[in-house]
Amino acid sequence: MRLNRKILDPDCEWHIHSMPDGTCTCKPGRPGFHDILMQMAVLISMRSTCLRLKVGTVISSTDFRKVLSMGYNGNASGLANQCDRTGAEAVGNCGCLHSEENAVINCDAPRSTEKVVFVTHLPCVMCAKRLINLGNVKRVYYLHDYRIRDSLEWLRNADIRVESMADKEINDAVDRWHNRVYPPKLSMQDVLIAEFGFNEEEFKAWQVHATVPERILKELSGEQ
């Protein structure tokens, strides 16, 4: 995951930051709110039980001071933590509720509240429509592309600004999130390989599907 180093630049051109008037107050060593909230989306995606793709969504206020809702893709509450279908028939039809759908269901903020959405993957068309119906969504940030990109047109037709956070330099603050100091230009691939033991193929799978190898999950949880 490559997040936005420009967030730390006092001369950066992003339209919204810490202040209501758009003034950037970011300082070196402090993560930007965009990066923090996208990190939250990535973390919540790890709870997904979908075999095809793990997706996370966070809905925040436009000043980033409140998390209004979050969700990840998976089966309905109380049902088996697995996809309804597998294999070829599961493509686009695995039976899991999408992360954006769950985030919308969980969101009790009124329509009058302006909202920003952070999602690990570009929403599908139906989830784009759900976000439109949620009301007052101003922007959608996503990290990974989806195989179908038709949702971009629907969101933009609803005057919702859509921006990709992929392919930007990693924020120094992401490194310090784990209380370690890395070289400023070190990529997330280097971090995952050096600190968590990912091999290159596992890193590629994480980039595309946000999946963490089972052996690493067991190690982090203390299992042998």
N, C-alpha and C positions, 0 to 999 in steps of 0.2 A: 504494500500500500504506500503510495507516494502522496503526501499531503502538502499543504500550501505553505512554503517558506515565506512567501510574500506577506503573510499575516503578521510576521514579526517586524516588517519593514515600516518605519514611520512614514515613508513616502509611498506606501503601497496604494493601489488604485481600487481596492475592493470597496464596494458602495456602502457596505454596512459593517460596523465593528462594534466597539464597546459603547459608543456614545450615540444617543438618538439622532444627532445631526450628522452622523456618518464619520465623525472625527476618529482617526485611528489612535488608540491609546496603548497599542501593543508594545512590549519591551522585550529585548533579547532574553531568552530563558523562560519566557512565559508563553504557554501555548495559547493560540487563538481559539475563540469559541467554536469556529467552524471545525477545527481539528478535534477538539474535545468531544463535540456532539457526534462527529463521524466515528470517532473511536468508540463511543457508546453504542452506535449502531452496529459496528463490527463485533463488539463484545456480546451484545444481545443476540446477534445472529448465531453465536456458538451454542445457544440453547435449542436451535432448530433440530428437528428430528427427520427432516426431509432428506432423502437419499440423493436427490438430484442436485439441489442447490440450497445453500444456507444463506438466508437473507435477513437483514435486520433493518428496522425503521425507528427513527426517533423524531417526534414532533415537538418543536419548541416554540416559545414566544419569539417575536422578531427582535427583541433586545437580548435574546439568549439567556435571560435570567431564570426562566422557568422551563422545565421539561413537562410538556402537557400530556404526552403519551409515548408509549413505545410498543413495539410488537416484533415478532419473528414468525417465520412460516412453519407450519406444522398442523397436525390434525386438531379437530375440535376438542375442547376441554372434556376430560373424562373418557375419551376414546383412546384406542391403542396409539402409542407414540410411534407411529410408522405411516408410510404412504399407503393409500388404498390400492394403488396399482404400481407395478414395477416394470422395468424393461421398456421396450419400444412404445407400448401403449401408455406409458406414464409421461411421455414428452408433452408438456403443456397440460397434462391431465392427471397428475399424480394423486389428486384428492386433497392436498394440503391447503389450508387457508394461507393466503399470502401475507407477508409481514406488514405491508401497507394496510391490508384489510383488517388485520388484528389491531394495528395502531389506531385506525379510524374507529373501530368498535370500542376500544379502550378510552378514546378521547372524549371527555365530558366538557371540554371548553366550549362556550357558546360560539355560534357562527360569527358573531361580531368580533371575536378575538382574532387578530392577525397571527398567522402561523408560518413557520418555516419547517420544511421536511428534509431530514437527512436519511438517505437510504443507501445501503451497500451496493445495490444494483438498480439500474434504470427500471422504473415501474413498467408493467405491462399496460395495455390499453385499458382494461377493466379497472385496474388499481389507479390509473391516472384519473378515470372518471369518478372513482370513489373519493380521491383526494379533492377533486373539483367540488363534489357535493358536500364535502366536509365544511366548506365555506371559508373564505378569506385566507386561503393558502397563497402566500406571496411568492415563495421561491421553493424550488426542489433542488437539492444537491445530491448527486449520486457518485459512487466510486467506480463501479464496473459497468460496462455496457451490457445490455441484454440482446439476445439474438434477434429480437423484433423491436424496432425503434419507432413504431408508429405512434407511441404515446407522446413523443415530443411534439407532434403537431397538435394533439388534443390539449395538452397542457398550455402550449403557447397560444392557442386560440382562446383559452380561458384567461389570458393575461397573467399566466403563472410563469415566472422566469425559471429556466432550467439551466443548471450549470454542472459540469463534470469536475470532480476534484481529483481525477486520475491524471497521471503523467505530470504532476507538479513535484517540485523538490520536497523532500521530507522535512518536516518542521523539527528544528532542534529540540523543541519541548517534548516531542513524542519519545525521543531517546531518553530524556530525563524523567519521563513518566515512570520508568522502572528504576529510578534512582541510580542511574549509571551515566557516565559521561563518555560519549562516542565522538570520533572526528566529525566535524560539521557536515561533510559531504558523504558520510556513510549512508548507504541505501538501506531500506527495510529488508531487502534480500540478505545483505551482509549481517544485519542484526539477527534475523531469524535463523540463519545458518550458524553464526558464531555462538549465539546465546541459547538457542533452543534445539539445535541439532538437525534442522531441516536439511535435506539434500535438495539438489536443484529441481528434480521432478516434483518433490513435495511442495516446494515453493511455487512452482508453476500452477499446481493444483490449488494452492491457497489463493493465488492471484485471481483465478477464474471462478472458483467455487467457494472461496472462504472456508475451506475445510482444513482442519488440523489433524495430522496423523494420529491414529489411535495410540501408538506407542508413546507419543509425546504427551497426550492427554493423561495416560496412565501415570507417567512420570511426574507430571505436575500435580496430580491428585494424590501422589504418594503410593500408588499401587505398584506392585512388582510384576 
